[in-house]
Amino acid sequence: MTSRSMANETQSMIPETTAPPRIFAGIDIGTLTCRLLIAECFPAGRLRELRSDRRILRLGQGVDRDRVLRADAMARVVATLKEWRQVIDGYHVDAATAVATSAVRDAKNREEFLDLVQREAGFQVEIISGEEEARRTMLGIRSGLPPGVTDLLALDIGGGSTEFILDQPGRPTMARSIDIGVVRLCERMLHSDPPTSSEVQEARDWVRRETAAAIAAMPLPSGVMFVGTAGTITALAAMAQQLPAYEPARIHNYTLTIEMVRELERRLLSRSRAQREGLPGLERGREDVIAAGAIILRTVMETLLMSSVLVSDLGLREGVLIHLAGGR
C-alpha cells in the first residue's frame, strides 16, 4: 500500500490556515509490521498524507522465547529503512523520526539493532514505553474520529503487546499495556495448525486475566466509545466486508459487532494457515497471526462487555507525526 484513498485524504484535510503546513516523516517499527507515513502537518494537529507504506517484516520473531532480535529479522528491517530513507529524502521533510515498540523493548540486543539502523539507514530510533505508545496512538486516533465523540476507550492490538487507552476531555489520559500481542500469543500458545480447542481456551484465559487486571484501575464511564486500531482490527474489518483490496475509506470508522468478530474467529480457527491464504480482505503475511488477533479482540470485547468496536485506520503512525509536530 503506497497511499490512502482520496476519500480518506479528504477526510484528514482541515480548513485553510495562514500558517503553511510543515512536512514530517514518521516510522513505526513494530513487532510484526513496520509503517511509514510522510504527511503535511497543520497547526491544528491534522494531517494530509503525501506517502505511506507498510511491510510485514516480523522483527519480533522469536523474541518472546529468546529475548533476542534475530539477524535475519534485523536485516529485513534495515533494508526497508534504507529504502524509506531514500523516499523521505525525496520529500525534503522538516523532520523525520522513528520509534520502536514491544519487540525492541524486550530484546537484550536492542543496542546492536539501534546502532545498525543508525549506521546503515541514518535513523536514530526512539524506543517508547507501552504507556507512551498508547499516548501517541491516542493522538492518531483522535485526529480521525467522527464528530461528537468525547469519552473514548481505545484498543491497540500489536504483535508483542496490547494497549488500553482511556481518554476523556479534561482528564489525564490513562493507559495500560499488557504483554500479549498476536506474535507473542502464537509463539507461546497456538502451536497447532489450526489451533486445538485446548490451546484456544488457554489463550482466552490468558487474555481475559490480563485484560481484567489492566482495566481494574481504569473506571470506564457509561457510554464510553470503544475504538480499535492497528493491523488486526483493520484486517478483520476488511474481512467482514470481503474487500478484494485494502480500502482505507471503507475500513476507517467501520463498526465491527461482537457477532461479526465471533463469526470471523470461528471461520479463521476452522482453517489452517494455508487455507486462510486468499480469504477476501486478509492481507498477505497475516495468515498465521490473524486467528490470534481474533481471539484477543473477541476475548477483550466479552470481558469488557462491549457489543461493538469502531475501527480506526489511524493510530500510532499518525500519532508519531502529531507528536513530532508538537501536538498534544
C-alpha positions in Angstrom: 0.0 0.0 0.0 1.6 3.3 -1.1 -1.1 5.8 -0.4 -4.6 6.1 1.1 -7.6 6.7 -1.0 -8.7 10.2 -1.9 -11.7 9.9 0.4 -9.5 9.2 3.4 -7.2 12.0 2.4 -10.0 14.5 2.1 -11.3 13.5 5.5 -8.0 14.4 7.0 -7.9 17.9 5.5 -8.6 21.0 7.6 -9.8 24.5 6.5 -7.1 26.7 5.1 -4.9 28.5 7.7 -2.4 31.3 7.4 0.4 29.2 8.7 1.9 26.9 6.0 1.9 23.2 6.8 5.2 21.5 7.6 6.2 18.1 6.2 7.2 15.4 8.6 8.0 11.7 8.2 7.5 9.0 10.8 8.3 5.3 11.0 6.7 2.8 13.4 9.0 -0.2 13.9 6.6 -2.8 15.3 6.9 -6.5 16.3 5.1 -7.7 13.2 4.8 -4.7 10.9 6.9 -1.6 10.0 5.0 1.5 8.8 6.0 4.7 7.1 4.0 8.0 6.9 5.0 11.2 5.2 2.4 14.0 5.7 1.8 17.7 5.8 1.1 18.6 9.4 -1.2 21.5 10.1 -1.2 23.6 13.3 -4.4 22.1 14.5 -2.8 18.7 14.6 -4.4 17.4 11.4 -2.5 15.5 8.7 -2.7 15.3 4.9 -0.9 12.2 3.7 1.7 12.5 1.0 3.1 9.0 1.1 2.6 5.8 3.1 3.9 2.3 3.1 3.8 -0.7 5.4 5.6 -4.0 5.4 5.1 -7.2 7.4 8.7 -7.8 8.4 8.4 -9.9 11.7 11.2 -8.1 13.6 9.9 -9.8 16.8 10.1 -13.3 15.5 11.3 -15.5 18.5 11.8 -12.5 20.9 9.2 -13.8 23.4 11.3 -17.0 23.8 14.9 -15.9 23.3 14.7 -12.2 24.1 17.0 -11.6 21.1 16.3 -9.9 17.7 17.4 -12.4 15.0 20.0 -11.3 12.5 17.7 -12.1 9.5 14.8 -10.1 11.0 17.1 -7.1 11.7 18.4 -7.3 8.1 14.9 -7.2 6.7 14.0 -4.1 8.7 17.3 -2.3 8.0 16.9 -3.0 4.2 13.4 -1.5 4.3 14.5 1.5 6.4 17.3 2.2 3.9 14.7 2.2 1.1 12.4 4.5 3.1 15.3 6.9 3.9 15.6 7.5 0.1 11.9 8.1 -0.2 11.9 10.5 2.8 14.9 12.4 1.3 12.9 13.0 -1.8 10.2 14.9 0.1 12.6 17.4 1.8 10.9 17.0 5.1 11.2 19.4 8.0 11.9 16.5 10.4 11.8 12.7 10.5 11.5 10.3 13.4 11.4 6.5 14.0 10.0 4.7 17.0 10.3 1.1 18.1 7.9 -0.8 20.3 7.5 -4.1 22.1 10.0 -6.4 20.3 12.8 -3.9 20.6 11.9 -3.0 24.2 12.2 -6.7 25.1 15.3 -7.6 23.2 18.6 -8.0 25.0 20.5 -7.0 21.8 18.4 -3.9 21.2 21.5 -1.6 21.2 23.0 -3.7 18.4 19.9 -3.1 16.4 19.8 0.6 17.1 23.4 1.0 16.1 22.8 -0.9 12.9 19.8 1.2 12.0 21.7 4.5 12.6 24.8 3.3 10.7 23.0 1.8 7.7 19.8 3.9 7.4 20.6 7.1 9.3 17.7 6.9 11.7 18.1 7.4 15.5 15.3 5.2 16.8 13.4 6.1 19.9 12.3 3.1 22.0 9.0 4.1 23.5 7.3 2.5 26.6 3.9 0.8 26.3 2.4 3.9 28.0 4.0 6.3 25.6 3.0 4.1 22.7 -0.6 4.3 24.0 -0.5 8.1 24.4 0.8 8.7 20.8 -1.7 6.2 19.5 -4.5 8.2 21.0 -3.2 11.3 19.3 -3.6 9.5 16.0 -7.0 8.1 16.7 -8.4 11.5 17.9 -7.3 13.1 14.6 -9.7 11.0 12.6 -12.8 10.4 14.8 -16.3 11.3 13.7 -17.8 14.4 15.3 -19.2 14.2 18.8 -17.0 11.5 20.3 -15.9 12.5 23.8 -15.2 9.7 26.2 -13.1 7.1 24.4 -11.6 3.7 25.2 -9.1 2.6 22.6 -7.7 -0.8 22.0 -4.4 -1.3 20.1 -3.5 -4.9 19.4 0.1 -5.2 18.3 2.5 -8.0 17.6 4.1 -8.1 21.1 1.7 -6.1 23.3 -1.8 -4.7 23.5 -2.6 -1.2 24.8 -5.8 0.0 26.5 -6.2 3.8 26.5 -8.9 5.8 28.3 -9.2 9.4 27.1 -11.7 11.8 28.5 -11.8 15.6 27.8 -10.4 17.5 30.8 -8.8 14.4 32.4 -5.4 12.9 32.1 -5.2 10.1 29.6 -4.9 6.7 31.3 -3.0 3.9 29.6 -2.3 0.2 30.4 -0.1 -2.1 28.3 -0.1 -5.9 28.6 2.5 -8.2 27.1 0.1 -10.0 24.8 0.2 -9.5 21.1 -0.6 -11.6 18.0 3.0 -12.8 17.5 3.6 -13.5 21.2 0.3 -15.4 21.6 1.1 -17.6 18.6 4.6 -18.4 19.7 3.6 -19.1 23.3 0.3 -20.9 23.0 -1.0 -21.5 19.5 1.4 -24.2 18.3 -1.0 -26.4 16.2 -2.3 -25.6 12.8 -5.1 -24.8 13.2 -5.0 -24.3 17.0 -6.6 -27.0 19.1 -9.6 -26.2 21.4 -7.4 -26.5 24.4 -4.8 -24.1 23.0 -7.6 -21.6 22.2 -9.1 -21.9 25.7 -5.7 -21.4 27.3 -5.2 -18.3 25.1 -8.6 -16.9 26.0 -7.9 -17.4 29.7 -4.6 -15.6 29.5 -6.1 -12.6 27.6 -9.1 -12.5 30.0 -6.9 -12.4 33.1 -4.6 -9.7 31.7 -7.5 -7.6 30.4 -9.3 -7.7 33.7 -6.1 -6.7 35.6 -5.4 -3.8 33.1 -8.8 -2.4 33.3 -9.3 -2.8 37.1 -7.7 0.6 37.8 -9.4 2.2 34.8 -13.0 3.0 35.6 -15.0 3.1 32.4 -17.6 5.8 32.2 -21.1 5.0 31.0 -21.5 5.2 27.2 -17.8 5.3 26.5 -16.9 4.8 22.8 -14.9 1.7 22.2 -12.4 2.1 19.3 -9.9 -0.3 17.9 -6.8 0.4 15.8 -3.8 -1.4 14.2 -3.5 -4.3 11.7 -5.5 -7.0 13.4 -8.6 -4.9 13.7 -8.4 -3.2 10.3 -7.8 -6.7 8.8 -10.9 -8.1 10.5 -12.9 -5.1 9.2 -11.7 -5.8 5.7 -12.6 -9.4 6.0 -16.0 -8.6 7.4 -16.7 -6.6 4.2 -14.9 -9.2 2.0 -12.8 -6.4 0.4 -10.7 -7.6 -2.6 -8.2 -4.9 -1.8 -7.4 -2.7 1.2 -9.7 0.3 1.1 -9.0 2.8 3.9 -12.2 4.8 3.3 -14.3 1.7 3.8 -12.3 0.5 6.8 -11.9 3.7 8.8 -14.9 4.3 11.1 -16.4 0.9 10.2 -18.3 -0.8 13.1 -17.5 -4.4 14.0 -20.1 -6.1 16.2 -19.3 -8.8 18.6 -21.3 -11.2 16.4 -19.1 -10.4 13.4 -16.0 -10.9 15.5 -17.2 -14.3 16.8 -18.0 -15.4 13.2 -14.7 -14.3 11.9 -12.9 -16.0 14.7 -14.8 -19.2 14.0 -14.0 -19.0 10.3 -10.3 -18.5 11.0 -9.9 -21.2 13.6 -11.6 -23.8 11.4 -8.9 -23.3 8.8 -5.1 -24.0 8.6 -2.7 -21.2 7.8 -2.6 -22.4 4.2 -6.4 -22.5 3.9 -6.6 -18.8 5.1 -4.5 -17.6 2.2 -6.6 -15.7 -0.2 -9.5 -15.1 2.1 -11.2 -11.8 1.0 -9.8 -8.9 3.0 -6.9 -10.8 4.6 -3.6 -9.1 3.9 -0.9 -11.4 2.7 1.5 -12.3 5.5 -1.1 -12.3 8.3 -2.3 -15.8 7.7 -0.6 -17.2 10.8 -1.4 -14.4 13.3 -4.9 -13.3 12.3 -6.5 -16.0 14.3 -4.6 -14.9 17.4 -5.8 -11.4 16.7 -9.4 -12.5 16.5 -9.1 -14.4 19.8 -7.7 -11.3 21.5 -10.3 -9.0 20.1 -13.2 -11.3 20.9 -12.0 -12.0 24.5 -11.4 -8.3 25.2 -14.8 -7.4 24.0 -16.5 -10.1 26.0 -14.5 -9.3 29.1 -15.4 -5.6 28.9 -19.0 -6.3 27.8 -18.5 -4.3 24.6 -21.1 -5.1 21.9 -19.2 -3.3 19.1 -15.9 -1.6 18.2 -15.4 1.4 15.9 -12.5 0.7 13.6 -9.8 3.4 13.2 -7.4 3.3 10.3 -5.3 5.9 12.2 -3.2 5.2 15.2 0.5 5.1 16.3 1.9 6.1 12.9 -0.2 9.2 12.7 0.3 10.0 16.4 4.1 9.8 16.0 3.9 12.6 13.4 1.5 14.7 15.5 3.8 14.3 18.5 6.8 15.3 16.3 4.9 18.4 15.1 4.3 19.4 18.8 0.7 18.2 19.1 -0.6 17.1 22.4 
